[in-house]
């Protein structure tokens, strides 16, 4: 088995872990939100609600980090697989979903770059646990969350495309011949 194949399999495992973890995080958030808001969706305690939303954002970004390294590889592989699949096996939504994932990853990379610049520009006294640092980090997490949610929502397309590619016949593989045709040919 090639190194690329091992790496691809590892990246798919990171994707599966992220999809599972992000679902758990979102389910926990939904349960919290349902319990801590009124019928119109307004929080009972805005400060506590905001802190909990910030924790959701941070947890989701933390869950994404192992996938970040292989995300571009997964996208490139899925795009290559997609063009080689028989047309009748391709889901029309896959192209759209790959575009959403690519755009979200581009934005996440840009937001990460901005966070590093922001962090480096903070005063020397701004360390984790101080308001300056924690507020800037919470803002970064909040800005990243919708793009992380795009990966949670559409990331399964990468797995679906990979599965379809594994099941697809090789263009070099012989077409199956029904047993009857083989018997007729053998009689001649």
QUIBELMO-V727864 format. One line per field, one symbol per residue. ss: DSSP state (H for helix, E for strand, - for the rest). phi: phi as a letter, one per 40 degrees, with the letter a starting at -180 (. if undefined). psi: psi as a letter, one per 30 degrees, with the letter a starting at -180 (. if undefined). A space follows every 50 residues. Layout:
BEGIN
ss: ???
phi: ???
psi: ???
END
This chain:
BEGIN
ss: --HHHHHHHHHHHHHHHHHHHHHHHHHHHHHHHHH-E-----E--HHHHH HHHHHHHHHHHHHHHHHHHHHHHHHHHHHHHHHH--HHH---HHHHHHHH HHHHHHHHHHHHHHHHHHHHH---------HHHHHHHHHHHHHHHHHHHH HHHH-HHHHHHHHHHHH-----------HHHHHHHHH-
phi: .ccccccccccccccdcccccccccccccdcccdcbbcccgcccbccccc cccccdccccccccdccdcccccccccccccccccddcbccccccdcccc cccccdccccccdcccccdccccdccbdhccdccccccccccccdccccd cccbccccccccccccccccccccccbddccccccccc
psi: kleeeeeeeeeeeeeeeeeeeeeeeeeeeeeeeefglafggkkejeeeee eeeeeeeeeeeeffeffeegeeeeeeeeeeeeffkkeffkkffeeeeeee eeeeeeeeeeeeeeeeeeeffllffjlkfleeeeeeeeeeeeffeeeeee eeefffeeeeeeeeeefkkkffkkkkkleeeeeeeff.
END
